[in-house]
Amino acid sequence: MVLFKALLARVERMDPVVRRRFDRDWNVLEQAERARPAAVRGVLDYPMTGAWLAANLAAPDGPAFERHLTHFGAVAATAAVRAGRQVTMAVEVPSGLLALPGLGVLRCPAGRARLEIRAGLLRVEGGGNLGGTLLHVPPGGRRPRGGGRGWSGLRDLPDDAVVLDDLDPYRVPTSGIGPAALPAAERRHAPHRSWAERWRGARRLLLATDPGRVAEISAVLRAVVPLGPGVRHGARQPMSATMRAAPGAVLTELPVSAEEMAEVLVHEAHHTKLAALQELVPLSEQGRGAVHRVGWRPDPRPIAGVLQGAYAHLALTDLWRRAGSGTDTPRSWRRRSTEQFEAYRDQVESALSILLESDELTFEGREFAREMGRHHASLGRCSRFLG
């Protein structure tokens, strides 16, 4: 909502034509919010809405900013259909791809489209289907039905409300993710069956090891975004990330196993939680230039990165402790638990020393780090829980 306020303030300085188009879409959004606030908030909180806002605000004034701004029409239209509103509107689609956040995308080669929205029905004229695209969007966040030529809908992951988002144009920054600048994987390179198998297997593994993690992941995550494959060396974990502007989305290469997927989900869910907390309560000072060596990355990290990494790796330390002591944990995980627990425990211990000795944390940040230290100490050593 803060990003939306920043966008609104910037648009007020734009050309009158740009402002009028934005005001028209803003009015659609306001009417939808009055009708069903929770449904509209679900659209605004969808991770890729935040990613679009960040990209739009980062663009310089002029054609680049205005091109990104046209996506607001699709956001407003998605909110209207989710809220069951009745509205007719025209949207500009300069990219030729009309992206409805959390629903899917429609090819619009004409560069514009006319949308008619009636009680959960969305008809699009001017898309890839010459006869019009008709979607029925049921209440409660379920997948839309219908479509037509040119329409591609997002696909659910098994047993959850999380989607596999391999379509939204804002799902990965144009600069890519990580040191290798991994791009978004296109749908043809992201087989749903493989992702669904990893997801289902990871859920099953976590249910046997730590059921609370499954509930947490279901509450925190909204989307998994496939990344293009990088070059893997040895036993390296898949590249994964969480974008600060898009909490609730896990960006990751396809893990080779359910075990890898489980670790990725726990790791990135904790990045999302801490990112959300830091928006409400700053935990570290801004603008400090010091960097620190950590055990999980080769490059030095600022103190905020040390805190984020230590928090996520502490969760993995806890996970592997439970894997070693749980009677229902699969045997393959119990066999690996000693080595994994000790490795993560030592990495976190080193990072906690940096955090607890730092003058770059706020008062709340120091309290948070001390609580992390207490939890870390309570996990003990492998010999205490493994035979």
C-alpha positions as CSV (number, residue, x, y, z in Angstrom):
1,M,0.0,0.0,0.0
2,V,2.9,2.3,0.6
3,L,4.2,1.6,-2.9
4,F,0.7,2.3,-4.3
5,K,0.8,5.7,-2.4
6,A,4.2,6.5,-3.9
7,L,2.9,5.6,-7.4
8,L,-0.2,7.8,-6.9
9,A,1.9,10.7,-5.9
10,R,4.2,10.3,-8.9
11,V,1.3,10.0,-11.4
12,E,-0.1,13.3,-10.1
13,R,2.9,15.0,-11.7
14,M,2.4,13.3,-15.0
15,D,0.8,14.4,-18.3
16,P,-3.0,15.0,-18.0
17,V,-3.7,12.1,-20.5
18,V,-1.7,9.7,-18.3
19,R,-3.5,11.0,-15.2
20,R,-6.9,10.6,-16.7
21,R,-6.2,7.0,-17.7
22,F,-4.8,6.2,-14.3
23,D,-7.7,7.9,-12.5
24,R,-10.2,5.8,-14.5
25,D,-8.5,2.6,-13.5
26,W,-8.1,3.8,-9.9
27,N,-11.9,4.4,-9.8
28,V,-12.5,0.8,-10.9
29,L,-10.2,-0.4,-8.1
30,E,-11.9,1.8,-5.5
31,Q,-15.4,0.5,-6.4
32,A,-14.2,-3.1,-6.2
33,E,-12.7,-2.5,-2.8
34,R,-16.0,-1.0,-1.5
35,A,-17.8,-4.1,-2.7
36,R,-15.4,-6.8,-1.4
37,P,-12.3,-5.5,0.4
38,A,-10.8,-8.9,1.2
39,A,-11.0,-10.0,-2.5
40,V,-9.3,-6.8,-3.7
41,R,-6.6,-7.0,-1.0
42,G,-5.9,-10.5,-2.2
43,V,-5.1,-9.1,-5.7
44,L,-3.0,-6.2,-4.3
45,D,-1.1,-8.6,-2.0
46,Y,-0.4,-11.0,-4.8
47,P,3.5,-11.0,-5.0
48,M,3.7,-10.0,-8.6
49,T,1.6,-6.9,-8.0
50,G,4.4,-5.8,-5.7
51,A,7.0,-6.7,-8.2
52,W,5.2,-4.6,-10.9
53,L,5.0,-1.6,-8.5
54,A,8.7,-1.8,-7.7
55,A,9.6,-2.0,-11.4
56,N,7.2,0.9,-12.2
57,L,8.6,3.2,-9.5
58,A,12.2,2.4,-10.6
59,A,11.5,3.4,-14.2
60,P,12.5,6.9,-15.2
61,D,9.8,9.4,-16.2
62,G,8.7,9.2,-19.8
63,P,7.9,6.2,-22.1
64,A,9.4,3.6,-19.8
65,F,7.3,4.7,-16.8
66,E,4.1,5.0,-18.8
67,R,4.6,1.6,-20.4
68,H,4.8,0.0,-16.9
69,L,1.9,2.1,-15.8
70,T,-0.5,0.5,-18.3
71,H,-0.4,-2.7,-16.3
72,F,-2.4,-1.0,-13.6
73,G,-5.5,-1.5,-15.8
74,A,-5.0,-5.2,-15.6
75,V,-4.6,-5.0,-11.8
76,A,-7.8,-3.0,-11.5
77,A,-9.7,-5.4,-13.8
78,T,-8.6,-8.4,-11.8
79,A,-9.8,-6.7,-8.6
80,A,-13.1,-6.0,-10.3
81,V,-13.7,-9.5,-11.4
82,R,-12.6,-10.9,-8.0
83,A,-15.1,-8.5,-6.3
84,G,-18.0,-9.5,-8.6
85,R,-18.3,-5.9,-10.0
86,Q,-20.0,-4.9,-13.2
87,V,-17.7,-2.7,-15.3
88,T,-16.7,-2.2,-18.9
89,M,-13.2,-0.8,-19.5
90,A,-10.5,-0.5,-22.2
91,V,-6.9,-1.3,-21.4
92,E,-3.7,-0.6,-23.2
93,V,-1.4,-3.6,-23.7
94,P,1.8,-2.3,-25.3
95,S,3.6,-5.6,-24.6
96,G,1.0,-7.6,-26.4
97,L,0.4,-9.6,-23.2
98,L,-2.4,-8.8,-20.8
99,A,-1.4,-10.2,-17.4
100,L,-4.1,-10.6,-14.8
101,P,-2.3,-11.1,-11.4
102,G,-2.9,-14.5,-9.9
103,L,-5.1,-15.6,-12.8
104,G,-3.0,-15.9,-16.1
105,V,-2.2,-14.0,-19.2
106,L,-3.9,-13.3,-22.6
107,R,-2.0,-12.6,-25.8
108,C,-3.3,-9.3,-27.2
109,P,-1.4,-8.7,-30.5
110,A,-3.5,-5.6,-31.2
111,G,-1.9,-3.8,-28.2
112,R,-5.3,-3.0,-26.6
113,A,-8.3,-4.8,-25.3
114,R,-11.9,-4.2,-24.2
115,L,-13.0,-5.8,-21.0
116,E,-16.6,-6.5,-19.9
117,I,-16.9,-7.7,-16.3
118,R,-20.1,-9.0,-14.9
119,A,-20.5,-10.9,-11.6
120,G,-17.4,-13.0,-11.9
121,L,-17.5,-13.3,-15.7
122,L,-14.7,-11.6,-17.7
123,R,-15.1,-11.2,-21.5
124,V,-12.1,-9.8,-23.3
125,E,-12.3,-8.6,-26.9
126,G,-9.1,-7.9,-28.8
127,G,-7.1,-10.7,-27.4
128,G,-5.6,-13.7,-29.1
129,N,-9.1,-15.2,-29.6
130,L,-10.9,-13.4,-32.4
131,G,-14.2,-14.4,-31.0
132,G,-13.4,-13.1,-27.6
133,T,-12.1,-14.7,-24.4
134,L,-14.7,-15.6,-21.7
135,L,-13.5,-16.5,-18.2
136,H,-15.6,-17.4,-15.2
137,V,-13.7,-16.5,-12.0
138,P,-15.3,-18.3,-9.0
139,P,-15.3,-16.6,-5.6
140,G,-12.8,-17.8,-3.0
141,G,-9.6,-17.6,-5.1
142,R,-10.2,-20.8,-7.1
143,R,-8.9,-21.1,-10.7
144,P,-10.8,-19.5,-13.5
145,R,-12.8,-21.6,-15.9
146,G,-13.0,-21.1,-19.7
147,G,-10.6,-19.1,-21.8
148,G,-10.0,-19.6,-25.4
149,R,-7.2,-19.2,-28.0
150,G,-4.5,-16.9,-26.6
151,W,-5.3,-17.5,-23.0
152,S,-3.0,-19.3,-20.5
153,G,-4.0,-19.7,-16.9
154,L,-1.9,-20.3,-13.9
155,R,-1.8,-23.8,-12.5
156,D,-2.2,-24.8,-8.8
157,L,0.3,-26.8,-6.9
158,P,-1.2,-29.9,-5.2
159,D,-3.1,-29.8,-1.9
160,D,-2.6,-26.0,-1.4
161,A,-3.6,-22.6,-2.6
162,V,-0.2,-21.9,-4.0
163,V,0.2,-21.4,-7.7
164,L,3.0,-22.1,-10.1
165,D,3.5,-18.7,-11.7
166,D,5.4,-19.2,-14.9
167,L,3.5,-16.5,-16.8
168,D,3.5,-13.1,-15.1
169,P,5.8,-10.7,-16.9
170,Y,7.0,-9.2,-13.6
171,R,7.7,-12.5,-11.8
172,V,11.5,-12.1,-12.2
173,P,13.4,-8.8,-12.6
174,T,14.9,-8.1,-16.0
175,S,18.4,-8.3,-14.5
176,G,17.8,-11.9,-13.4
177,I,18.3,-13.5,-10.0
178,G,21.5,-14.2,-8.2
179,P,25.2,-14.0,-9.3
180,A,24.4,-16.0,-12.4
181,A,21.5,-13.6,-13.3
182,L,19.1,-16.5,-13.8
183,P,16.0,-15.6,-15.9
184,A,12.4,-16.7,-15.4
185,A,11.8,-20.1,-16.9
186,E,9.3,-20.1,-19.7
187,R,6.3,-22.4,-19.4
188,R,7.6,-24.9,-22.0
189,H,10.7,-25.3,-19.7
190,A,8.8,-25.6,-16.5
191,P,6.8,-28.9,-16.6
192,H,4.0,-28.7,-14.2
193,R,4.2,-32.4,-13.4
194,S,7.8,-32.2,-12.2
195,W,7.0,-29.1,-10.0
196,A,3.9,-30.8,-8.6
197,E,5.8,-33.9,-7.7
198,R,8.5,-32.0,-5.9
199,W,5.8,-29.9,-4.1
200,R,3.7,-32.9,-3.0
201,G,6.8,-34.8,-1.9
202,A,8.1,-31.8,0.1
203,R,4.8,-31.4,1.8
204,R,4.7,-35.1,2.7
205,L,8.2,-34.9,4.1
206,L,7.5,-31.8,6.2
207,L,4.3,-33.3,7.5
208,A,6.3,-36.3,8.8
209,T,9.1,-34.1,10.2
210,D,7.5,-30.9,11.4
211,P,3.8,-30.4,10.6
212,G,3.8,-26.8,11.8
213,R,6.1,-25.9,8.9
214,V,3.4,-27.0,6.4
215,A,0.8,-24.8,8.0
216,E,3.3,-21.9,8.0
217,I,4.2,-22.3,4.4
218,S,0.6,-22.5,3.4
219,A,-0.1,-19.3,5.3
220,V,2.9,-17.3,4.0
221,L,3.4,-18.4,0.4
222,R,1.2,-17.5,-2.6
223,A,3.3,-18.5,-5.6
224,V,6.4,-20.5,-6.7
225,V,8.2,-19.0,-9.7
226,P,10.4,-21.3,-11.7
227,L,13.9,-20.0,-12.7
228,G,15.9,-21.0,-15.7
229,P,18.5,-23.6,-14.8
230,G,22.0,-22.6,-13.9
231,V,25.2,-24.6,-13.8
232,R,25.2,-26.8,-10.7
233,H,28.5,-27.7,-9.1
234,G,28.6,-30.8,-6.9
235,A,25.9,-30.9,-4.2
236,R,25.0,-27.2,-4.5
237,Q,21.4,-26.3,-3.5
238,P,19.2,-24.9,-6.2
239,M,19.4,-21.1,-6.6
240,S,16.4,-19.6,-4.8
241,A,15.4,-16.2,-3.7
242,T,12.6,-14.0,-2.2
243,M,12.1,-10.4,-3.6
244,R,11.5,-7.8,-0.9
245,A,8.8,-6.2,-3.1
246,A,7.1,-9.5,-3.7
247,P,6.8,-11.3,-0.4
248,G,5.0,-14.6,-0.7
249,A,6.7,-15.7,-3.8
250,V,9.5,-18.3,-3.9
251,L,11.8,-17.9,-7.0
252,T,13.8,-21.1,-7.5
253,E,15.3,-23.5,-9.9
254,L,13.6,-26.9,-10.0
255,P,15.0,-28.9,-7.0
256,V,16.2,-32.3,-8.0
257,S,14.3,-33.9,-5.1
258,A,11.5,-33.4,-2.6
259,E,14.1,-33.1,0.1
260,E,15.7,-30.1,-1.7
261,M,12.2,-28.6,-2.3
262,A,11.4,-28.9,1.4
263,E,14.6,-27.0,2.4
264,V,13.9,-24.3,-0.2
265,L,10.4,-23.8,1.0
266,V,11.4,-23.5,4.7
267,H,14.3,-21.2,3.8
268,E,12.4,-18.8,1.6
269,A,9.3,-18.8,3.8
270,H,11.5,-17.4,6.6
271,H,12.9,-14.7,4.2
272,T,9.3,-13.6,3.5
273,K,8.4,-13.5,7.2
274,L,11.5,-11.5,8.1
275,A,11.1,-9.1,5.2
276,A,7.5,-8.4,6.3
277,L,8.6,-7.8,9.9
278,Q,11.4,-5.4,8.8
279,E,8.8,-3.3,6.9
280,L,7.0,-2.8,10.2
281,V,9.9,-2.8,12.6
282,P,13.3,-1.8,11.3
283,L,15.9,-4.2,12.6
284,S,19.1,-2.7,11.2
285,E,20.4,0.8,10.4
286,Q,20.2,2.0,6.9
287,G,23.2,3.2,4.8
288,R,26.0,1.6,6.8
289,G,28.8,0.3,4.5
290,A,30.3,-2.6,6.5
291,V,30.2,-6.1,5.1
292,H,30.8,-9.4,6.8
293,R,31.8,-13.0,5.8
294,V,29.2,-15.7,6.3
295,G,29.3,-19.4,5.9
296,W,26.5,-19.8,3.4
297,R,27.8,-17.4,0.7
298,P,31.2,-16.6,-0.9
299,D,30.5,-12.8,-1.0
300,P,30.6,-10.6,2.0
301,R,27.1,-9.5,3.2
302,P,25.8,-6.3,4.8
303,I,24.4,-6.6,8.3
304,A,20.8,-6.9,7.0
305,G,21.9,-9.8,4.8
306,V,23.6,-11.5,7.7
307,L,20.4,-11.2,9.7
308,Q,18.2,-12.5,6.9
309,G,20.6,-15.4,6.2
310,A,21.0,-16.3,9.9
311,Y,17.2,-16.4,10.4
312,A,16.6,-18.6,7.4
313,H,19.5,-21.0,8.3
314,L,18.4,-21.1,11.9
315,A,15.0,-22.5,10.6
316,L,16.9,-25.1,8.6
317,T,19.0,-26.0,11.7
318,D,15.7,-26.5,13.6
319,L,14.3,-28.6,10.7
320,W,17.3,-30.9,10.6
321,R,17.2,-31.4,14.4
322,R,13.6,-32.5,14.1
323,A,14.6,-34.8,11.2
324,G,17.1,-36.5,13.4
325,S,14.8,-37.0,16.4
326,G,11.5,-37.6,14.7
327,T,10.1,-41.2,14.7
328,D,8.1,-40.6,11.5
329,T,10.9,-39.0,9.6
330,P,12.0,-40.9,6.4
331,R,15.1,-42.9,7.0
332,S,17.0,-41.1,4.2
333,W,16.5,-37.8,6.0
334,R,17.6,-39.2,9.4
335,R,20.8,-40.5,7.8
336,R,21.7,-37.0,6.5
337,S,20.5,-35.1,9.6
338,T,23.8,-35.2,11.6
339,E,25.9,-33.7,8.9
340,Q,23.3,-31.1,7.9
341,F,22.4,-30.1,11.4
342,E,26.0,-29.5,12.4
343,A,26.9,-27.6,9.2
344,Y,23.9,-25.2,9.6
345,R,24.4,-24.9,13.3
346,D,28.0,-23.8,12.9
347,Q,27.1,-21.3,10.2
348,V,24.4,-19.7,12.3
349,E,26.6,-19.6,15.4
350,S,29.2,-17.7,13.5
351,A,26.6,-15.3,12.1
352,L,25.1,-14.7,15.5
353,S,28.5,-13.6,16.8
354,I,28.6,-11.0,14.1
355,L,25.0,-9.8,14.9
356,L,25.4,-9.7,18.6
357,E,28.7,-7.7,18.4
358,S,27.4,-5.3,15.8
359,D,26.4,-1.7,16.4
360,E,24.4,-1.7,13.2
361,L,21.3,-3.3,14.6
362,T,18.4,-1.2,16.1
363,F,17.3,-1.9,19.6
364,E,14.6,-4.2,18.2
365,G,17.2,-5.9,16.0
366,R,19.4,-6.6,19.0
367,E,16.5,-8.1,20.9
368,F,15.6,-10.2,17.8
369,A,19.2,-11.5,17.5
370,R,19.3,-12.4,21.2
371,E,16.1,-14.4,20.9
372,M,17.6,-16.2,17.8
373,G,20.7,-16.9,20.0
374,R,18.5,-18.4,22.7
375,H,16.7,-20.6,20.2
376,H,20.0,-21.7,18.6
377,A,21.4,-22.6,22.1
378,S,18.3,-24.7,22.8
379,L,18.9,-26.9,19.8
380,G,21.9,-28.4,21.4
381,R,24.3,-30.7,19.6
382,C,23.6,-33.8,17.5
383,S,24.8,-36.2,20.1
384,R,22.0,-35.1,22.4
385,F,19.3,-36.4,20.1
386,L,20.8,-38.9,17.7
387,G,21.9,-42.4,18.5
